Amino acid sequence: MTLYREVDLQLFAEEKSQPATPRRRQLARERGQVFSSQDLTSAVSILFAVLTLKFTLKFSAGVVAQKSSQIWASMPSGAPGIGWAANAMKDVMATFFLAGFPVMAAAVVFGVGTSLLQVGFMAKPGLLLPDVNRLNPLEGFKRIFSRRSLQALFKSLAKTLLIGLVAWNTAKSVWPQLSALVITDLAQSVSIVAQSVSNILVNSSILLIFIGVLDYVYQWWEYEKSLRMTYQEVKEEIKDTEGKPEVRQAIRQRQRQISMRRMMQDVPSADVVLINPTHYAVALKYSMEEDAAPKVVAKGLNELALRIRAIAEENRVYVFEDPPLAQALYHAVDIGEMIPEELYQAVAQVLAYVYRLSGMMPMEGT
C-alpha cells in the first residue's frame, strides 16, 4: 500500500461564493486592479478612424493634389537645388500630416474615450515603476506560455480568420465589377476600388466591434471572479469597518501590536519559511485536518524578515529559498490568510519536499 502523504490541492480550496464588497472593489482599484477590453478600445478606435477616412477622403485627396501641383509648379527650370528639395520635403510632410490628421485625431479621441468609459481616470504613478521580476528570463518564458498568452494567440488567429472571411465575402459581392476594371475608364475604376476597399474596412471594423463587446463581457466575468470573497472574508471586513473612525484606529493599532507578537510566536510552529533570501520572509503552516489551505502565519521585509528567519533557524523550522514564490506570497497574502489558488501548485511542491526531508511523508513501500 502506498504510504505517500500527498498535499491534496483540492483540500486547499475554500469556496469564494460571495460577491465583492464595495471596500474590496475600492482597494482593488487603488492597486490598479481594474478590468477593460483592449479589443473593444482598439475596435472603436479603428471603426471611427475608418468612418472618418470615408467622409474625409475627398478632402484629403484634394489637399494632397493641390500641394503636389504647387510643388511641381515651383520646380526651378534648371536642376533642383538642395534648398528647394528641403522645402519640398517639408511641404510634403506637412501636407500628409494635414491630410491624415482627421483620421489620426478620430482614432486617438475615440480610443482614449472608450478606455476612460471602461476604467475611468486613474493616476497610479507606482504602476509605472520598473519591476525587476520582469527582467527574469524564466518568468518571461512562463508568461509567453501562460494561459493568458495562449488565449491572446488563439483570439488573434480567430480575428484574422474572421476578418479574412469578411474581406472575401465583400470582395466576392463586387467581383464582376472588379474583373471588368481592365475595360473601365480610370476614374470609374478608382471609384470602384475605393468603394470596395471602404466596404471591406467598414465591415471588418463592425466585426471587430462585435468581438470587442464579447471580450468586454469576458473580461468583466474574469474580473468579478477574481474579486469574489469567502464568507469568512466578508465577516472579517464587516467587523473591520464597524465603529467610529477613532475607535477603529485605536483597535487596529492594538491589533497590529498583538498581531506582531503573535506572529513572532507562531514562527516556531510553521512548516516552512520561504525567503528571498534576506529581503523577504514568509512562514507557512498547513494542517490537513484543520485548514482548507496553507496559511501565512508570519511575514516580514528586510530586518523583520531576518528576525523571522533567525527564529525559524533557532526552532529548526525548515528555511527554503525561493525568491519569486516568497515575493508573490508576501504581496498577495496577509497574515492569517490562506494562500490564493494560483499559488497552490508551487506551495504544494515546497511542502511535499519539506515533508519528505523531515520524514513526515514516508516513501513508497515503507
N, C-alpha and C positions, 0 to 999 in steps of 0.2 A: 504494500500500500504506500502510495506517495505521501510523504510527510512534509511536503513543502508548505510553509506558511506564506501564502500569496497575499500581496496587497491588492485587495479587490477594489478596482476603481468604481464599481457600482455602489459600493458602500460609501464612497466619498460624496455621492450626490445628495444634496439637500434641495428639495424642490423649491424653485423660485416661482411661486404661483401668484404672488401679489404684484399688482401694478406699481410702478414707481411713484413715490410721493413727490409733491412739489419741491420739497427740500432736496431730495435725491436728484431731481432734474436740474435744480439750480446749481448744486455742487458739480454735476456733470458738465454743465455749460461753463462754469468757471474754470474747469480743467480743459476746456476746449473740446469736450466730447459732445458733438452735435451731429446731426445726420443731414445729408444733402445728396443730390444726384448730380454728379458731374456730367452724366449723359444728357440729362434734361437741360442743364445750363448750356452745354455745347449745342444741343439741338435747337434751342430757342435762338441762340446767337447766329447759328447758320441759317435758320429759316428767315430771320429778319434781314440778314445780310443779302440773301438771295432775292427776297422781295424788293429790297432797296435797289439792288442791281437791276432788277427787272424794270423798275419805274424810272431809274436814272441813267439807263444805258445810253439813250439818245443824247442826254446832256453830256455825259462823259465822252461819248464818241465825238460830239461836236467840239468840245473843248480841245481834245487831242488833235482833231483835224485842223482846227483854226490855228493852233500853236504850230503844228507841223508846217502849214503853209507859210506862216510868218518866219519860221526858221529857214526854210528853203529860200524864201524871197530875200532874206537878209544875207544870204551867202555871197561873199565877195566874188567878183568876176575872175580873179586870179586864184592861186592856191590858197585855201583857207588857212589862216594863221592860228597860233595856239590860243590867242585871246578869244577869237571868235568861237573856236571849238569849246573852250571852257564855258563861255556864256551860253552856248547852245546846250551843253550838257546840263547846266543849272536850270535852264528853261525846261528841258525835257523832264528832269526830276520834279520840278515844281508842278509841271502840268500833270504828270501821272499822279502825284500826291493829291492835287485838286480833284482830278477825275475819280480817284478811288476813295477820297475822304468820306463821302456819304456812306459807302459800304462799310468802311472800317469803323466809322462812328456808330452805325447801327449795330454792328457785331459787338462792340465794346459796351455800349449803353445797355442793350437788352441782355447781354451776358452777365454784366455786373448786377443789373436789376433783378434777374432771375435768381442769382446767388443770394442777394440780400433778402428777397422774398422767402427763401428757404431757411436761412440761418439767422437773418438779421445782421446788425452791425456788431462785430466782435473785434476788440482791440486786445490782443494777447501777445505782447512782445516776447514773453517767456517761451512761447511755442516756436519762435524763430531762432532760438539759441541752438548752436550745433550740438548734436548728440554723438558722443564718441562711439557709442554702440553701433551706429550706422557704418562706422569705418571697419567693423569686424567682418572679414570676408566670409566667415562661416555663417554669421547672421544674415548677411546679404544673400548668400546662396539659399538659405532657408526661406527668405522672403520671395525669391524667384520661384520656388517650387511650393509655395504655400497655397492653401485653398483659395484665398482671395486672388492670387495671381492667376491660378488656373481658371477661375471664374471670369476674370477680366479677359483672358485669352479666348475662351470659348465665346464670350459675348462679342468680342471684336470680330471673330470669324463669322458669327451669325449675322452681325450687322453688315459685314462686307458682302456676304451671300445674298441677303435680302435687298440691299441696295443694287447689287448687280441684276437681280431679277426685275426690280422696278425699272432700271435703266433699259433692260432688254425689252420689257413689255411696252414701255413708252416709245422706244425706237421702232419696234415692230408695228405699232399702230400707224406710223407715218412712213413706213418703209417704201411704199410705192412712190411717194414724193421724193424721198432721199435718193432712190435709184434713178430718178429722172433728172437729177441735178446736172448731168453732163449735157443735156439738151435744153436746159433752162437758162435764161439770161442771168447775169451776175447778181443784179440787185435782188431778184426773186430767190436765187439760190442762197444768198446771205440771209435773207429773211426767213427762209425755211429752216436753215441750220440753226439760226439764233433762236427761233421759236422752239425747235426740238430740244436744244440744249436747255432752254429755260424751263420747259416742261419736265425734263429729267431732274433738274436741280430742285424744282418746287416739290415734285412728288417724293424725291429722296428725303427732302427736309421734313415733309409731313410724316414720312415713315420714321425718321429719327425722333420726332416729337412723340410719336406713339411708343417707341422703345424707351424714350426718356421717362415717360409717365409710368410705365411698368417698372423701370429701375427705381424711380422715386418711391413707389409703393413698397418695393422690396427693401430699400434702404431704411424706410420707416419701420418696417417689420423687424429688421435686424436690430435697429436702434432700441426699439421698445423691448425686445427680447434681452438685450444686454443690460437694460436698466431694471429689469424685474427684481423683486426683493423676496427674501424669505419672510415667513410670518414673524420670526424672531427679530429680524432686522427692522421690521415695521414697528414692533413693540418697543424696541430699544430707541428708535428715533422719536416715537411719541413721548417716551419718558424724558428724552434728552431735550425736547423742545418745550416741555411744560414748565410753568412757573414764571416768575418775574426775571427780567434780564440780570439784575444784580445777584439774585439768588442762584440763577443758573451759572453765572460766572464763578461765584464762590464754590458752588458744588463741583463744577468742573475742575477748578484749581485743586480742591481737596481730592477729587478723584484722580487727577494726574499724579499727585504725590503718593497716594495709596497704590495707584497702578504701577508707578516706578518701583516702589518697594516690593510689591507683589511680583512684578516682572523679574526682578533680580532673584527673588526667592524661587521662582518657577524654573529658572535656567537648569538647576541640577536635575529636574525631573524630565527634561527634554530628551527626545530620542536622538536628535542630531542638531548641530548648529552649522548653518551654511554661512560661509564667509567669502570676502571679496578680494584679497584676504584681510586687509586692515581697515578698509573704509566702511564696509557693511557687515552686519552680523544678524542672522535671523535664526531663532531657535524654534524648532518644530516638535510637536508632540502628537502622537496618534494612538488612540485606544480603540481597537476594533469593536469592543463591546459597548463603549460609551459614546464615541464620536462618529458622525457620518463622514467626516473627512479630517485630515490632519489640521491642526490649529497652530497658529503662531502664538507662542507663549511669551516671546521676548524678541525685541529687535532694536537695533541701535546703529548710530552713524558715528564714525571716527572714534573719539575717546570712549563713548558708550559701547561701541562695537568691540573695542579692545577689552573693556571690563566684562562684557558678556562672554567673550572668548576665554578670558582668564578663569572666570568662574566655571565654565564648561570643562576646561582642562583640569582644574582642581578636582572636579567631581567626576572625572573620567567619562564625560559626555563626548561622543564622537564628533570631531570637528571636520567638516567636509568642505573643501574649496571648490566652489562653482560660482564664479563671478556673475555670469548672466542670470542664473536662477536666483542667486541671493539678491541681486538688484531688483529683479522682477517681483519677488515676494515682498521686499521692503516697500516698494512703491504701491503694490496692489492690495496688500492685506494689512489691516490694523491688528493690534494685539488682541488676542481672544477670538479673532475671526477665523473661519475656515478658509482654506486656500480656494482660489477660483478654479472653475472646471478646466480652463485651458492649460493649467499647470499640473493637472493630475498625473499625467504620464511621467513628466520629469521628476516630480516628487516621489512617485511610486518607485522609480528606478533607484533613487538615492536611498529610500527607506529599505528596499529589498537588499541593497548592497550592505547597508549598515547592519540589518538584522542577520545577514549571513556571516558577517565578520564577528558579530557578538555572540553567535551561536543560537540566536532566537529563531532562526529559520533552518531547521535540520536539513541535511542533504538527503536526496532520494536513496532509499534502501537502508537508512539508519533506523 
